[in-house]
Amino acid sequence: MRALQQNVTVAGRVARVRPRRTGGWRVRLTETGGALGAAEIRPWNPLPLPPRGARIILRGRVRYDDEHGWYVVDPLEGWQDADSR
C-alpha cells in the first residue's frame, strides 16, 4: 500500500464487516461518492463495529490499496452514525 498521509472525513454505507486474519476488522463501504472502498479497524484501536447497512461518517488516514484497487481509511480513527446527526 502506498501512503498518502492525508486525513479524511467521509460518509458511506456499510456493505459488510469482516474480521482480518491479522486481527482487527475490515469495513467494506459503498456509496462513498468516489474510489474509497474500505476502512480498517486496527486491534490497538478497538472501536464498536458499525452495523451492516448503516450510513456512517468516518475519520482517519487515507491510503491506496494496490491489491484491491481502491482507497482505504487505514487506520480508522472513529465513526458515527450519519443519520443521528
ABEGO torsion letter per residue (X at the ends): XBBAGBBBBBBBBBABBBBBAAEEBBBBBBGAGBABABBBBBAABBBBBBBBGBBBBBBEBBBBBAAAGBBBBOBBAEBBBAAAX
